Amino acid sequence: MKTSRTMTNQQIAELLRSVAAALELSSGEDNRFRIIAYERAADAVEHATSEIKDLWDDGKLQDLPGIGEGIASSLDELFTTGRVRHFNAILQPFSPALFTLLSVPGIGPKTAYKLTKALGISQPHSAIARLEKAAKAGQIRLIEGFGADSEADILKSIAELKGRSTRLLLPLAQGLAQSVLDWLTKIPQVKRVDFLGSLRRQASTVGDIDLAVASDDAAAVIRHFTAYPKKIRVLEAGEHTASLILPNDIQVDLMVQPPASYGSLLQHFTGSKHHNIALRELALKRGLSLSEYGIKDKNRLRRFSSEEDFYKFLGFDWIPPELREDTGELAAAKIHRLPRLVELADIKGDLQIHSDIDVEPSHDLGESSLTQLAAVARDLGYQYIGLTEHNPSISGHTSNKIIDLIKRKTNIIEQFKTNMKNNHENKLEIFNGLEIDIQPDGTRALPDAALDLLDYACVSLHSSFRLSRADMTKRVLAALDHPRVLFLAHPTARLLNEREGVELDWETIFDYCLKNHKWLEIDAWPNRLDLPDSLVRTAVKQGVKLIIDTDSHSADHLSFMRFGISVARRGWATAADIINTLPLTQFSKLIKGGE
């Protein structure tokens, strides 16, 4: 696998995942924890909001959750020499084409190994094309362990891969944009700076990054913008606009407008397209013309320094950017019926957090201790948190062993709570939860006797994503059917830019949740942001309660909550729609079976 000193975050993440795959093929379960470490590091790099090379330059590589001392040392060697001898030794026994096939959804290391061997695929640049050609020719079904169904699944996965979006995940886009914004505010000529477009509307994925600046000295702003130290090159620099290219070919566009008309520009370039078209059509009926410079009334151009004044002139309340999708916001703003959207400050706790309490889980273990998690939760002003490690692996444990592991976890939590009380620390309630896999037949990957030891549980889909809509719905409803199971985590199981969500009968799901007092989660993890905002809107309309969690695997991940808030706001959710806006006393009643 080719490496260099200038590898991007995505390339480094792929390298780390390749190392994990090679370890799995060469050592299997003997290297379980090393494999998990590399996979976790790959996730950390992929979701980082700064270039890893920049963190290395600043001596802050190990500040990134998921990057331990060993992997940090290997990355140090990569950025110093352009290669890592340890990685090369692990990867060398395997065909480079094998690692290319890992990008196809549903193909793991063992499957990729079998396919490359059986089909003679050796060149990485043509590996996927060769695999597709073999599948279309009916050659894969002839390989031992495969069949017509798996061949069809591979073709479908390749089609999904080709159709993947190249848009940036919201947290990554926001982190990159914030760095540029911070740079712009270093000069006094910048009076105000804002995100624009889908980033300002907090869409789950973002195209190019657009920024607006209010200033009476556009030339000074453009000079400073084009001097941004992390740029790769300046694409364009005009009188009022400029564009930069950042690492990974990410484009950042800037527009500068005098403060007197800044509100008009901000409204115009926030969008969305459909919102602006609808607004323009309403304005035209009154003989008005809208643009980024203001509102033209006959031959007079009215300028607006704020969006509030812009909307007010047209007869509307100011509309939060997240709602500007032409889905009823203009009608609501006309009659003063816009909702008071949920805010980050409304959140009182986080109920899906993975700690380092080792219950020998089916999936990755968290890396932060209870002490670390509690400290960050207190800093965030939370009244409670819930620990939801993945259920113990059912393939490697008997029911009695699983129960023993849950008892051990319970004892650790109770002892920690006792220590907090004895040390007179600020009160923070810690609930004992678990994230339980939903098996293909709808059974929970945990015996009920173990579930009864918990304060609560959530259930989630981590496999068999291609069942029919009817079967998937039955599967989910069966898993929710227990008093301790309070919510469905990351309900569609989508991975942004990687995997589409599962097919569910949402009307049936919503109805079940309403009748049985179950909740749906908005998972704030960067490549989930799941429940999607469109389904949040429907859930809110039908009265289904939601819970916003971070799915944290490190204390630093608790900060992801703001992205879950963005999804909720785009779905028109208020604090009353979100369960974890409740104070501890009310939330405790729900945990204990109240309504």
N, C-alpha and C positions, 0 to 999 in steps of 0.2 A: 504494500500500500504506500503510495507516494506521500511524503511528508515534507514540510518546509517550515521555516521560521515565521512565515507570514500567513499561516493557516487561519481561516475565519472560525468563528464560534461553531457554525454548523459543521465545518470540516473536522474540527476537533471532537465534537460530539460523536460524529460518525466513526472517528478513529477509536474513541473510547468504547463505543458499542461493539466495534469489531474485535477489540481485545477481549471484551466480556464473552463474545461468541466463541472465540478461539479457546478461551479457558474452559467454557462449557463443553466443547468438543473434545478437549484433551484430558480434562480432569473431572468433569461432571460435578457431582455432589461434593467431592473432596474439596472443591474450591468455591463452595456456595457463597461464602461471605466475601471473597474477593470479587466474584462475579457481580454480586449486588453492589459492591463499592464502585465498580466501574460503571454499572448502569446508572447508579445514583449520580455519579460525577458527570456522566453524559447529559442527564436531565438538567443538572445545575448549570452546565455550560450552555446548553441550548436555550435555557430560559433566562440567562443572565442579561441584564439591561445595559451592560458595558462590555466592550471587547475584552476577552480574557487576556490578550496580549497587553492591553492598557493596565489591567490589574497587576499583571506580572511586573510591568515597568515600574509601578508604584509600590511594589513589595506587598501587595494586598491579596495575593492569589488565594491564600488560605482563609481569607475573610468570607469567601463564597461558600455557603452551606453545601456540603457534599464533596468538597475537595479536601481530602485528608493529606497528611504529611507525605505519604508515599506517592500519591498521584501528583501532588504539587511538585515533588522532586522530579518526576518524569516530565512534567510540563516545563519545568525550568530547563531541563536538558533539551527539550524540543525547541524552545524559544532561543536557546543559546547556540545550538548546533544544527537545528533543522531535522534532527532525527532522535529516536529514543531506542537505544540498544535493547533494553528490556522488552519493549513492545515488538521490535523486529523479531526477537527470538520466539515470542509467543505466536506471532502471526505467520512466520516463515513456513511451517509445515502445511499450510492450507493455500488453496488456489485463491488469488485475489478476486476472482469472479464470484466466489462463495459470498464474500462480504457485500458485493453489489446486490445480490439477490435478497439480502436481508431488508432492503428498502421496500420490497413488495409486501403489502399487508398480508399477514397470516403465515408468512414463511419465516420460520425460526432457523437457528443454526443447524440442527440435525436434518431438517428438510432440505435446506440449501445445500448441505454436504451431499446428500443422496442425489439431488438433481444434477449438480455439477458433475458428479462421478458418472452417473448413468447416461447423461446426455453429452458428455465430453465438452462441457462449457468451461473454457479456461480464460477467456479474455474479458476483463471487467467492463470495458467500454461497450461490448456487444452482448453482455450476459442476459439482460432482460429481453432484448430483441430475439435472441436465440431461444430463450425459454418460451416466449410467446409463439414463436414459429413452431416449436415442438408441440405445444399444447393444441394449436390449431390443426396440427397434422395427426393428432390422436396418439402421440408417442408417450405422453406422461402416464396415461391410464395403464400402459403395459409394464410400468416399473413396479416392482414388488412393494406393497404397502400403499400404493396409490390406486386410483380407479377413475371412472368417468366423472363422479361428483367432485373429487378433489381436483381433477383437471379443469372442470368448469369453474371451480372456485378460484383457481390460479388465474385463469383468463379474466375473471371479474375483478380480481385484485389488481392485475396489471392495468386494466382500464381505469380503476380508481386512482392508481398511482399517476397515470397520465393526466387525469383531470384535477389533480391537486392544485389548490390555490398557492400562489407565491406571495400572498399578502402577509403582512407582519401580524403576529399576535399582539393584542392590545397592550399587555404589560411591557413587551419589548419595545414597541413603538413609543409608548409613553416615556419609558426610561431614556431612550435616545433623544426624544424631543425635549425632555426636561433638561438634559445636559446642554443642548443648544440654547434653550430658553435661559438657563442660568448664565451662559456665556454672554448672551445679548444684554442682560440686565447689568452687566459690569460697567456700562458707559451711561453717563447722565442724559444723553440725547434720547434714550429709550424711555418713553413715558409709561408705556404699557405694552405687554406682549402676551399673546394668546395662541393656543392651538386652533387649528381650523379643520374643516372637513369631518371625515369619519372619526378622527381622533378626538375632536372636541365633542362629537356626539357619542363618544365612548362605545363605538361598535366593536364587536369581539375581534375583528381583524381589520387592519388598516393598510391602505396602499402607500402612496408617497406621504411623507410627513410635511404638512403645511403649517406655516407660522405667520402671524400678523403682528406688526409693530406700529404703535402710535408714536409719531415723531415729526417735528418740524424740520429735522435735518436728515433727510433720507440718505444723503451721500455718506455721512458719518456712520450711519447704521449699516449701510451696505459694506463699507470698508471693514467695519468690525466683524460683521457676519462672515465675510469671505476670509477672514483671518482665523476662523475657528480652528483650533489646533488639532482636532481629531479628524479633519476632513481628509479625503483621498485626493480630491481635486475640486476646483471651481468650475461648474458647468456653464454658468452664465452670470453676469453682473451688469444690470442696467441702472436706470435712474431711480426706479422705485421697486424693482424686483431683482431677486438673485436666486441661484440654485447651487447647492453643493452635492457632492457624492461622498457618502460615508462608507466605511468598510461594509462588505457584503453587497455592494452596489445599491445601497439605500439612498434614495434621493430626498433632500430637504429643500423645500421652496419657501421663500420669504417674500412677503408683500409689505410695503411701508406706506402708511396713509397719515395725513395730518390729523391731529386729535379732533378737529372740528367735524370730520366726516368718518371717524374711525368706527362708530357704531354701525354705519351703513355697510362698510367693508366686512365687519365681523359677521353681521347677519347674512350677507350675500354668500360668503365663502364657507360658512358653517354648513349650509345646506339643510337637509338633503335636497337633491334635485327635485324630488316630487313635492316636498314641502314648499320650495321656492316657486315651483310652477303654480301650485294651488294658490299661494299668496299673491303671485303676479296676476293671475286671472281675476282674483277678487279686486285687486287694485285697478285693473284695467276697466272694470265696470264703473269705477268712480272717476275715470279719466286720468288715472295716475300711472306713472311709469317708474319702475324700481330698478336700481342698479347699485353697484358697490360704492357709488359716490353720493347716493341719497335718493330722494323721492322727487320726481319731476311733476309739478302741478302746473299744467299749461306750459308756460315758458319759464317758470321759476323752479330752480333746483333747491330743494330744502335739504340741508345737511343735518346729520344727527351724530352727536358725539357718543351716544350710548344706544345700545339695542333697545333698552326699555322705552326710550323716547321714539325710536323707529316704529316699534310695534304699537305704541300708544297712539301715534298719529293715524295709524290704519284702523284703530278701534279694537285692538287686542291687548290682553295682558301679555307681559313678557313670557315667552315659552322656553322652558329649560331645554338646552341643546339636545339632551337625550331623547326628547319626545318629537323632534322635528323630522318625522317620517311620513307625514300626510296620512295619519291613521286616526284622525278625529281631534287632533290637538288644536286646530284652528277654531273649530266649532266650540270646543270647550273654553278656549281662551276668550272667545267673543262674549260668552255669558258668565265669565268669571267662575268656571267650574273645573279648572285644572287642579289635579290632586297635589297635595303637599307630599312630594316624593321623599322616600326614606333617605336618610343621610348616615354617613359613617358614624357620627356621634350618637346615633340612636342605638347602636349595637351594644348589647350588654354581655355577650359571650360568644364562644366559638365551640361548636359541638362535634366537629370532625377533625381531630388532631391525633397524629400518630407519634407516640413517645418511644423512648428506647427500652421500655419494659418488654423483655423478650418472651413473647408467648409462642415462639417458634412458628411464625406466621406463614400463611400461604403465599403472601407477597412481601414486598420490601418492608423492613422495619424502620421506624423513625430513628432519628439520630440525636435528639435532645432529651435531656433528663427532665424529671418533674420540676426540679429547682429552676432550670433554665426556662422552661415553658411558663411556670408560674410568674417568674420575674417579668417576662415580656407581657404576659396577660395583665399584670398589675399596671405596667407602664401604659398600656392601652386603655386602662380604666375599666376593664372587664370585672364583672361580678362572679362569673363562673366560666369554666371550660369543661369540655368532655373529651375523654381519651378513647379513641376508637382504633386501636391497633387492628390490623387484619386478623381474622380468625386463625387459630392454629391450623396448620396443614392437616387435612383429613386423610391424606394419603400416607402420612408418616406417624399418625398417632391413633391410639384406641380412644374410645369415648371417655374412659376413666382418666387417661393421660390428659386429654383436653380439659376435663373438669379440674384436674389438679393444676394445670397451667392457669386457668381463669381464677382459681382460688389464690394462687400465688400472686397474680396481678392485683387482686382485690386487697390482699394483705399489704402489698407495697403501697398502694394508694392510701389505705387507712392509716398506715404508720406515718406516711408523709403528712397527712392532714393533722394527725396528733402532734407531730413535730411543729407544724405551723402554729397550732394553737398554743403549745408550750412556749414558743418563741415570740408570742404576741405579734405575729406578722399580720399585715393587713388581710382582712378576710377575703378569701377567694375560694369559692366552692368548687370542688373537683368531682365530676360525675364519672362513674365507671361504665364506659360503653364499649362497643365493639363494632367494627365494620365486617359484615358477614357476606361471603360470596353466595350468589344465587346460582344454584346448580341448574343444568339444562332442563331438568324435570320440575323445577320450582322448589325443590327442597332446599333448606338452608344448610350451609356447610358448618353446622354446629349443633350438637345435641341439645334438645330443649332443656335438659337438666343443667347444662352450662349456661344457657341463655338466662335461666331464672336467677343466676347469681349476679347478674348485671343490673345497673340502674336503667339502662336502655340499650338499644342497638339500632343500627341502620343496616339496610341490605343494599347490595349493588351488583351490577353485571360486570364480569371481567372475562367472560368467555362465551362461545357459541352465539355470536352476534347475528347470525343469518337465519334464525328461525322465522317462521311466518309471523305476520302481525298478530293473528289470533293466538298462536302458541306462545309468542313472547309475552303477550298480555296476561295469559293464564299463568305463565311462569312468574311474572312479577307479583301478581295478586296473591298467589299461593305463598310466596316468600314474606309478604307483608302481614300475613295472617297470624299474628302472635301479639299479645298485649305489650311485650317488651320492645317490639319493633315499632319505632316511632316514625321513621321516614325512609324514603327511597333516595339513596345517594347518587349523585351525578346521573340523573334519571335516563338520559338518552344514551349514555356511555360513549358519546362522541369524543373524538380527539381532533381538535381544529387543525386543518391542513394535513391530517393523516387518515382519519376514519370518520365516515358518516355515522350518525346516530342510528339506534335500532328503531324498527317499526313497532309502534305501540298504538292501541286504540285509546287515544287520550281522553275521549269522552267517558269511556268506561273507567279509566284510571282516576280521573277527576271525581267521578261519582263515588267510587269506592273510598277515596280519601275523605270526601265530605261526610259520608255516612259512618266511617270508622275512625274518624279523628286521626288520620295519618297525614304526614306532611311531605312535601317535595323539596328537595334540596336545590339551592343554587350553589354549585361548587365553584369556588373562586380560583381554583388552580389554573395557571396561565393557559394551558392548551385544552382546558375543558370548558369553563364558563358555561356550565350546564346545570340547570335547565336553561335553554336558549330564551332570549328575551321575548320572542313571539309566543312561546308557550307560557311564559310568566304572565304575559298580558291576559291570555285566556284563563289561566288559573285564578288570577286576581278577579276577573269578571265573575267567575263562578263561585268565588268565596273559599277556594282552597288555600290553606295556610302554607307558607313557605319558610324555609330556614336557610340562612346564608352561612356557609362554612368555608374554611380555607383548604381543607384536606392537607394540612401542614404535615411535613415530615421533618421539619426543623423549626426551632423557635423563630428564626428569621422569616419563615414563610407566613407567619401570622399577619404580616403586613399585606398579604394578598387580599385581605377582606375588602379593600376599596374597589377591587375589580368585580367582586360579587355584588357590591352595592351598585356599581354601574349597570350591571345586567338587570338588577331589580328595578332601577330607575327607568331604564329603557322599556321595561314591562309595565310601567305605570304603578309600581308597587309603593304603598305608603308604609309607615312604621307599623300600622295596625295589621298589615298583611304578613309581617315577618315575625315568626315566633321568638327569635332570639333578640328582639327589642324589649321583651318582657323583663322586668326586674326579677331578681333571684326568687323572691317569695312567690310570685305568680308562676315562674317557670318551674319551681320545685313541685308545685301542685300538679302541673302537667306530667312531670316525670313520675309522680306517684299515682297517676291514673285519673287525675281530675280533668275537667274539660274547659 
